[in-house]
């Protein structure tokens, strides 16, 4: 039974907290709290809508997803089905309602039943597709870290299973920088704004449908396959992309339930993706994440790394303190400044990513300024390198710096990580890129909502990775720096 309360006048964060607290306490599903959230997140006032949407996704949706428990995945399906059902009646979302009706999805229950039916993994029903399949369409996970940890595993396996099929990755433009060096892969760009308001995010599905229909137009049932790795483009499977309501029974659509597959295990998402593919294709092939960078980026990074090492053959440590719009993942200025300073003054060369702009870039500027100030007659030197001055730094002499601050594309950053001896960063895309490129890495994991979250997002690759769990309330910054430095010393020593 739903508890009905009237006159709700609360912030989005309070609505989320009240909904989750009551559900955890009594199992009561407060529909009016979700309705209140949707009302705010679909407001005509852009500021109100975007603020409420951040709370909806950051405090509710991501919290449920990051628990990696079947009951949380089921609760998400109920919550988001209600969200979609409310939004489809908005005049701005007529296309959403029209397409859902076309798929035969008229109610919340219709959406939940369909999505629940996607979860049981079963042996791929059409092995003959190996010979008839012409095109495989893989949906992006939207975030780059998840695309490396999960989507790339699927792509690597597909290259083995279907050597003659055309592979198309549908996602954001940045995916081409991480995978554009793969001649087997083609790209279809979809603009999903993670910072957009609720209805804007939902309407990205309309663009996705148009793209999938274009990519499968003229192909018969045995000539194409769509794989959905629990993508945000389909709102984690709630929005269909095939023309059959029983998509789980169609040989043209496969869904990887990343949030509840292998529940009870401590495996990483990359390992679980490989296990799911084993189950689907009926054979065991441990498949690792892969990053295929453009050769031009690799060549430039190699030249820059060579200059950075210099005649002393310094070790290079790549670092990224980005947190993907989640400040809970961050330890703080003192930790970042101390870590950069001590690593640079130990004689290592540090590559530090400047971030995606705005507050993140300003924070890195502040950290670098502190890390390079004169202290006890010692000073770490910093040089900012970007797309405009990169070639100058490849030719100008001398090139003497302790901290190379990179300000530019993710493709070049990934190439620089690939040329490094070690990677250190918060839980974000960087450590997954490092692991995929075979670079040892240290994942400083703060802001975890559950122990299972650390297991799932552990970087997985052929090189050694270490996760440093952080309790930002109980642990002092100096203690965390000491732990990371110890791991760094050990990994650098073992990689000599």
C-alpha positions as CSV (number, residue, x, y, z in Angstrom):
1,X,0.0,0.0,0.0
2,X,1.1,3.5,-0.8
3,X,1.2,6.0,2.0
4,X,-0.7,9.1,0.9
5,X,0.5,12.4,2.3
6,X,-0.6,15.8,1.0
7,X,0.9,19.2,1.0
8,X,4.5,18.1,0.4
9,X,6.8,21.1,0.3
10,X,10.3,19.9,0.5
11,X,13.7,20.0,-1.3
12,X,14.5,17.2,-3.8
13,X,17.1,15.8,-1.3
14,X,14.5,15.6,1.5
15,X,12.0,13.8,-0.9
16,X,14.7,11.3,-1.7
17,X,15.6,10.7,1.9
18,X,12.0,10.4,3.0
19,X,11.3,7.9,0.2
20,X,14.3,5.7,0.9
21,X,14.0,5.9,4.7
22,X,10.3,4.8,4.6
23,X,11.0,2.0,2.1
24,X,13.9,0.6,4.2
25,X,11.9,0.9,7.4
26,X,8.6,-0.5,6.4
27,X,8.7,-1.5,2.7
28,X,6.2,1.3,1.9
29,X,6.6,2.8,-1.5
30,X,5.9,6.5,-1.2
31,X,4.6,7.3,-4.7
32,X,3.9,10.9,-3.8
33,X,7.6,11.5,-3.0
34,X,8.5,10.2,-6.5
35,X,5.8,12.3,-8.0
36,X,7.1,15.4,-6.1
37,X,10.6,14.7,-7.4
38,X,9.3,14.4,-11.0
39,X,7.3,17.6,-10.7
40,X,10.5,19.5,-9.6
41,X,12.8,17.7,-12.2
42,X,10.4,18.6,-15.0
43,X,9.8,22.2,-14.0
44,X,9.7,24.8,-16.6
45,X,12.3,26.7,-14.6
46,X,15.7,25.3,-15.9
47,X,17.5,25.9,-12.6
48,X,14.8,24.1,-10.6
49,X,14.6,21.2,-13.1
50,X,18.4,20.6,-13.3
51,X,18.9,20.8,-9.5
52,X,16.1,18.3,-8.9
53,X,17.3,16.1,-11.7
54,X,20.8,16.0,-10.1
55,X,19.2,14.9,-6.8
56,X,17.0,12.4,-8.5
57,X,19.9,10.7,-10.3
58,X,22.7,11.3,-7.9
59,X,21.0,10.6,-4.6
60,X,18.4,8.0,-5.6
61,X,19.0,6.4,-9.0
62,X,22.8,6.0,-8.6
63,X,22.5,5.0,-5.0
64,X,20.2,2.1,-5.9
65,X,22.4,1.1,-8.9
66,X,25.6,1.2,-6.8
67,X,24.3,-1.2,-4.2
68,X,24.5,-4.0,-6.8
69,X,21.8,-6.0,-5.1
70,X,18.8,-7.6,-6.8
71,X,16.3,-5.9,-4.5
72,X,17.7,-2.5,-5.3
73,X,17.6,-3.2,-9.0
74,X,13.9,-4.2,-8.7
75,X,13.2,-1.1,-6.7
76,X,14.8,1.0,-9.4
77,X,12.6,-0.5,-12.0
78,X,9.5,0.4,-10.0
79,X,10.7,4.0,-9.3
80,X,11.8,4.7,-12.8
81,X,8.7,3.2,-14.4
82,X,6.7,5.7,-12.4
83,X,9.0,8.5,-13.5
84,X,8.6,7.6,-17.1
85,X,4.8,7.2,-16.8
86,X,4.4,10.7,-15.3
87,X,6.7,12.3,-17.9
88,X,5.0,10.8,-20.9
89,X,1.9,12.9,-20.1
90,X,4.0,16.1,-20.4
91,X,3.4,18.0,-23.6
92,X,7.1,18.2,-24.2
93,X,7.4,14.4,-24.2
94,X,4.7,13.5,-26.8
95,X,7.3,11.6,-28.8
96,X,8.1,9.5,-25.6
97,X,4.4,8.6,-25.2
98,X,4.0,7.8,-28.8
99,X,6.9,5.4,-29.0
100,X,6.0,3.7,-25.7
101,X,2.5,3.1,-27.0
102,X,3.9,1.8,-30.3
103,X,5.8,-0.8,-28.3
104,X,2.7,-1.8,-26.4
105,X,3.9,-0.2,-23.1
106,X,0.9,1.6,-21.7
107,X,1.4,1.3,-18.0
108,X,4.1,1.2,-15.4
109,X,3.4,-2.5,-14.9
110,X,3.9,-3.1,-18.6
111,X,7.4,-1.6,-18.3
112,X,8.3,-3.4,-15.1
113,X,7.2,-6.8,-16.5
114,X,9.1,-6.4,-19.7
115,X,12.3,-5.3,-17.9
116,X,12.1,-8.1,-15.3
117,X,11.8,-10.6,-18.1
118,X,15.2,-9.4,-19.6
119,X,17.2,-10.6,-16.6
120,X,17.6,-14.3,-16.8
121,X,20.7,-15.0,-18.9
122,X,20.2,-17.8,-21.5
123,X,22.3,-19.4,-24.1
124,X,22.3,-17.4,-27.3
125,X,19.4,-18.9,-29.3
126,X,20.8,-18.5,-32.8
127,X,24.3,-19.8,-33.3
128,X,23.7,-19.8,-37.0
129,X,24.0,-16.0,-36.8
130,X,27.8,-16.4,-36.8
131,X,27.4,-16.8,-40.5
132,X,24.5,-14.6,-41.3
133,X,25.1,-11.6,-38.9
134,X,26.0,-8.5,-40.7
135,X,25.9,-5.8,-38.0
136,X,26.1,-5.7,-34.2
137,X,25.0,-2.5,-32.5
138,X,26.3,-2.0,-29.0
139,X,24.9,0.7,-26.8
140,X,27.3,2.9,-24.8
141,X,27.0,3.1,-21.0
142,X,27.4,6.9,-21.4
143,X,30.1,7.3,-18.8
144,X,33.6,6.6,-20.1
145,X,34.7,4.5,-17.1
146,X,31.8,2.1,-17.5
147,X,32.4,2.0,-21.3
148,X,35.9,0.8,-20.6
149,X,35.0,-1.6,-17.8
150,X,31.9,-3.1,-19.4
151,X,31.2,-2.1,-23.0
152,X,34.8,-2.6,-24.2
153,X,34.7,-6.2,-22.8
154,X,31.6,-6.9,-25.0
155,X,33.3,-5.3,-28.0
156,X,36.4,-7.4,-27.5
157,X,34.4,-10.6,-27.3
158,X,32.3,-9.7,-30.3
159,X,35.4,-9.4,-32.4
160,X,36.2,-13.0,-31.6
161,X,32.6,-14.4,-31.9
162,X,31.7,-12.6,-35.1
163,X,34.9,-11.9,-37.1
164,X,33.1,-10.8,-40.2
165,X,30.3,-8.7,-38.7
166,X,30.3,-4.9,-38.7
167,X,30.5,-3.5,-35.1
168,X,28.8,-0.2,-34.3
169,X,29.1,1.6,-30.9
170,X,26.3,4.0,-30.2
171,X,27.3,6.7,-27.7
172,X,28.9,10.0,-27.0
173,X,31.6,11.6,-29.2
174,X,34.3,11.0,-26.6
175,X,34.0,7.2,-27.2
176,X,35.8,7.7,-30.5
177,X,38.9,9.0,-28.7
178,X,39.1,5.8,-26.6
179,X,38.2,3.3,-29.2
180,X,38.7,5.1,-32.5
181,X,42.0,3.3,-33.3
182,X,40.1,0.0,-33.8
183,X,39.5,-0.6,-37.6
184,X,36.7,-3.0,-36.8
185,X,34.6,-0.4,-35.0
186,X,32.3,2.2,-36.3
187,X,30.5,4.9,-34.3
188,X,27.1,6.5,-34.2
189,X,26.9,9.6,-32.0
190,X,24.1,10.1,-29.5
191,X,24.0,13.2,-27.3
192,X,23.0,12.2,-23.8
193,X,23.5,15.2,-21.5
194,X,24.3,13.9,-18.0
195,X,23.9,17.5,-16.8
196,X,20.5,17.9,-18.5
197,X,17.1,18.0,-16.9
198,X,14.9,14.9,-16.6
199,X,12.8,15.2,-19.8
200,X,15.8,16.1,-21.8
201,X,17.5,12.9,-20.7
202,X,14.5,10.7,-21.4
203,X,14.1,12.2,-24.9
204,X,17.6,11.0,-25.8
205,X,15.9,7.6,-26.2
206,X,14.0,9.0,-29.2
207,X,17.3,9.8,-30.8
208,X,18.6,6.3,-29.9
209,X,15.5,4.7,-31.5
210,X,16.1,6.6,-34.7
211,X,19.7,5.6,-34.8
212,X,19.0,1.9,-34.1
213,X,16.3,1.9,-36.8
214,X,18.7,3.5,-39.3
215,X,21.4,1.0,-38.5
216,X,19.1,-2.0,-38.8
217,X,17.0,-0.8,-41.8
218,X,16.9,-3.3,-44.5
219,X,18.5,-6.1,-42.4
220,X,16.5,-9.3,-41.7
221,X,16.1,-10.8,-38.3
222,X,19.2,-13.0,-38.6
223,X,21.4,-10.2,-39.9
224,X,21.6,-7.8,-36.9
225,X,22.0,-7.9,-33.1
226,X,21.6,-5.1,-30.5
227,X,23.4,-5.4,-27.2
228,X,22.4,-3.3,-24.2
229,X,24.9,-3.3,-21.3
230,X,22.5,-1.8,-18.8
231,X,22.8,1.5,-20.7
232,X,21.6,4.9,-19.4
233,X,20.4,5.5,-23.0
234,X,17.6,3.0,-22.3
235,X,17.4,4.0,-18.6
236,X,18.9,0.7,-17.6
237,X,16.7,-1.4,-19.9
238,X,13.3,0.1,-19.2
239,X,13.0,1.7,-22.6
240,X,13.1,-0.8,-25.5
241,X,15.0,-0.6,-28.8
242,X,13.6,-3.6,-30.6
243,X,10.2,-4.0,-32.1
244,X,9.1,-6.9,-30.0
245,X,7.6,-6.6,-26.6
246,X,9.2,-9.9,-25.6
247,X,12.6,-8.5,-26.4
248,X,14.2,-11.1,-24.1
249,X,13.1,-13.8,-26.4
250,X,14.3,-12.1,-29.5
251,X,17.7,-13.3,-31.0
252,X,18.2,-9.6,-32.0
253,X,18.5,-8.1,-28.5
254,X,20.7,-9.0,-25.5
255,X,20.6,-7.3,-22.2
256,X,23.4,-7.4,-19.6
257,X,21.9,-6.8,-16.1
258,X,25.1,-5.4,-14.6
259,X,23.5,-4.3,-11.3
260,X,22.3,-7.7,-10.2
261,X,24.3,-10.3,-12.2
262,X,26.6,-12.4,-10.1
263,X,25.1,-11.0,-6.9
264,X,26.9,-12.3,-3.9
265,X,30.2,-12.5,-5.6
266,X,33.1,-10.1,-5.2
267,X,34.0,-10.0,-8.9
268,X,34.6,-6.8,-10.8
269,X,32.2,-5.6,-13.4
270,X,34.7,-6.4,-16.1
271,X,34.9,-10.0,-14.8
272,X,31.1,-10.3,-14.5
273,X,30.7,-9.0,-18.1
274,X,33.1,-11.7,-19.3
275,X,31.3,-14.4,-17.3
276,X,27.9,-13.2,-18.7
277,X,29.3,-13.5,-22.3
278,X,30.5,-17.0,-21.5
279,X,27.0,-17.9,-20.5
280,X,25.5,-16.3,-23.5
281,X,27.8,-17.8,-26.1
282,X,28.3,-21.1,-24.3
283,X,32.1,-21.1,-24.0
284,X,34.7,-19.8,-21.6
285,X,36.9,-17.0,-22.9
286,X,38.2,-14.6,-20.2
287,X,37.9,-11.3,-22.0
288,X,39.6,-8.2,-20.6
289,X,38.7,-4.5,-21.1
290,X,40.4,-2.9,-24.1
291,X,41.2,0.7,-25.2
292,X,42.1,1.3,-28.8
293,X,43.6,4.8,-29.2
294,X,44.2,6.6,-32.4
295,X,47.8,6.2,-33.6
296,X,48.4,9.9,-33.8
297,X,47.6,10.4,-30.1
298,X,49.8,7.4,-29.2
299,X,52.8,8.8,-31.2
300,X,52.5,12.3,-29.7
301,X,52.2,10.9,-26.1
302,X,55.2,8.7,-26.7
303,X,57.3,11.7,-27.8
304,X,56.2,13.8,-24.9
305,X,56.8,11.1,-22.4
306,X,60.3,10.6,-23.7
307,X,61.1,14.3,-23.2
308,X,59.5,14.1,-19.7
309,X,61.7,11.2,-18.7
310,X,64.8,13.0,-19.9
311,X,68.3,11.8,-19.5
312,X,67.6,10.6,-16.0
313,X,65.0,8.1,-17.3
314,X,62.5,9.3,-14.6
315,X,59.5,7.2,-13.8
316,X,56.2,8.8,-14.9
317,X,53.2,8.8,-12.7
318,X,49.9,9.8,-14.3
319,X,47.3,11.3,-11.9
320,X,43.7,12.4,-12.2
321,X,41.6,13.9,-9.4
322,X,38.3,14.1,-11.3
323,X,35.2,12.8,-9.5
324,X,32.6,12.8,-12.2
325,X,30.4,15.4,-10.5
326,X,30.3,13.4,-7.3
327,X,32.2,15.3,-4.6
328,X,31.9,12.4,-2.2
329,X,34.6,10.6,-4.2
330,X,37.1,13.3,-3.3
331,X,39.5,13.2,-0.3
332,X,40.5,16.9,-0.4
333,X,43.1,19.6,-1.2
334,X,45.5,18.6,1.5
335,X,45.7,15.0,0.3
336,X,46.1,16.0,-3.4
337,X,48.8,18.6,-2.7
338,X,50.8,16.4,-0.4
339,X,50.7,13.4,-2.7
340,X,51.7,15.4,-5.8
341,X,54.4,17.2,-3.9
342,X,56.1,14.1,-2.4
343,X,55.9,12.1,-5.6
344,X,57.4,14.9,-7.7
345,X,60.2,15.6,-5.1
346,X,61.1,11.9,-5.0
347,X,62.4,12.4,-8.5
348,X,59.3,11.1,-10.4
349,X,57.7,13.0,-13.3
350,X,54.0,13.6,-12.7
351,X,51.3,13.9,-15.4
352,X,48.3,15.6,-13.9
353,X,45.0,16.0,-15.8
354,X,43.5,19.5,-15.4
355,X,39.9,18.2,-15.7
356,X,36.8,19.1,-17.6
357,X,36.6,22.8,-16.8
358,X,34.7,24.9,-14.4
359,X,35.2,24.2,-10.7
360,X,37.3,21.1,-11.4
361,X,39.9,23.0,-13.4
362,X,40.0,25.8,-10.8
363,X,40.6,23.2,-8.1
364,X,43.5,21.7,-10.0
365,X,45.0,25.1,-10.6
366,X,44.8,25.7,-6.8
367,X,46.4,22.3,-6.0
368,X,49.2,22.8,-8.5
369,X,49.9,26.3,-7.1
370,X,50.3,24.9,-3.7
371,X,52.3,21.9,-4.8
372,X,54.8,24.1,-6.6
373,X,55.4,26.7,-3.9
374,X,58.9,27.0,-2.5
375,X,59.3,25.1,0.8
376,X,62.6,24.5,2.5
377,X,64.5,25.6,-0.6
378,X,62.7,22.9,-2.7
379,X,60.3,23.6,-5.4
380,X,58.4,21.3,-7.8
381,X,58.2,22.8,-11.3
382,X,55.0,22.7,-13.3
383,X,54.3,23.2,-17.0
384,X,50.8,23.3,-18.5
385,X,50.5,21.5,-21.9
386,X,47.5,21.8,-24.1
387,X,46.4,21.2,-27.7
388,X,47.7,24.6,-28.8
389,X,51.3,24.4,-27.3
390,X,51.8,20.6,-27.5
391,X,54.0,20.7,-30.6
392,X,56.2,23.5,-29.0
393,X,56.9,21.4,-26.0
394,X,57.9,18.5,-28.2
395,X,60.6,20.6,-29.9
396,X,61.6,23.4,-27.5
397,X,64.7,22.9,-25.4
398,X,65.1,22.4,-22.6
399,X,61.9,20.7,-21.3
400,X,62.5,20.7,-17.5
401,X,59.4,20.1,-15.4
402,X,58.3,17.9,-12.5
403,X,54.6,18.2,-13.1
404,X,53.1,18.2,-16.6
405,X,49.6,19.5,-16.3
406,X,47.6,18.2,-19.3
407,X,44.6,20.3,-20.4
408,X,42.9,18.8,-23.3
409,X,41.2,15.8,-24.9
410,X,40.6,12.5,-23.2
411,X,42.3,10.6,-26.1
412,X,45.6,12.3,-25.4
413,X,45.2,11.9,-21.7
414,X,44.6,8.2,-22.2
415,X,47.7,8.0,-24.5
416,X,49.8,9.7,-21.8
417,X,48.5,7.3,-19.2
418,X,49.5,4.4,-21.5
419,X,53.1,5.8,-21.6
420,X,53.3,6.0,-17.8
421,X,54.7,3.6,-15.2
422,X,51.8,4.1,-12.7
423,X,48.4,5.7,-12.5
424,X,46.8,7.1,-9.4
425,X,43.3,8.6,-9.1
426,X,39.9,8.7,-7.6
427,X,37.1,6.4,-8.8
428,X,36.6,7.6,-12.3
429,X,37.5,6.8,-15.9
430,X,41.2,7.1,-15.5
431,X,41.9,3.9,-13.6
432,X,39.9,1.8,-16.0
433,X,41.8,3.3,-18.9
434,X,45.1,2.5,-17.1
435,X,44.0,-1.1,-16.4
436,X,42.9,-1.6,-20.0
437,X,46.3,-0.3,-21.2
438,X,48.2,-2.6,-18.9
439,X,49.4,0.2,-16.6
440,X,49.6,-0.5,-12.8
441,X,47.2,1.7,-11.0
442,X,46.1,2.8,-7.5
443,X,42.4,3.5,-7.1
444,X,41.8,5.9,-4.2
445,X,38.1,4.9,-3.5
446,X,36.2,7.4,-1.3
447,X,32.5,7.9,-1.1
448,X,31.6,4.2,-1.5
449,X,27.9,3.6,-0.8
450,X,28.5,-0.2,-0.1
451,X,31.4,-2.7,0.1
452,X,30.0,-4.3,-3.0
453,X,30.6,-1.1,-4.9
454,X,34.4,-1.3,-4.3
455,X,34.4,-4.9,-5.7
456,X,32.4,-4.1,-8.7
457,X,34.3,-1.0,-9.8
458,X,37.8,-2.3,-9.2
459,X,39.9,-1.7,-12.3
460,X,40.5,-4.9,-14.1
461,X,43.3,-5.6,-16.6
462,X,46.6,-7.4,-17.1
463,X,48.6,-5.2,-14.9
464,X,48.3,-5.1,-11.1
465,X,45.7,-2.8,-9.6
466,X,45.2,-1.8,-5.9
467,X,42.2,-0.2,-4.3
468,X,42.7,2.1,-1.3
469,X,39.3,2.4,0.5
470,X,39.0,5.7,2.1
471,X,36.8,6.9,5.0
472,X,37.0,10.6,4.6
473,X,35.4,11.1,8.0
474,X,37.7,8.9,10.1
475,X,41.0,9.0,8.2
476,X,43.5,11.8,8.3
477,X,44.9,13.1,5.0
478,X,48.5,12.2,6.0
479,X,47.5,8.6,6.7
480,X,46.0,8.2,3.2
481,X,49.0,9.8,1.6
482,X,51.3,7.4,3.4
483,X,49.2,4.4,2.3
484,X,49.2,5.5,-1.4
485,X,52.9,6.3,-1.3
486,X,53.6,2.8,0.0
487,X,51.6,1.2,-2.7
488,X,53.2,3.4,-5.3
489,X,56.8,2.5,-4.2
490,X,55.9,-1.2,-4.3
491,X,54.3,-1.1,-7.8
492,X,57.1,1.0,-9.3
493,X,59.7,-1.3,-7.8
494,X,58.0,-4.4,-9.2
495,X,57.6,-2.9,-12.6
496,X,61.3,-2.1,-13.1
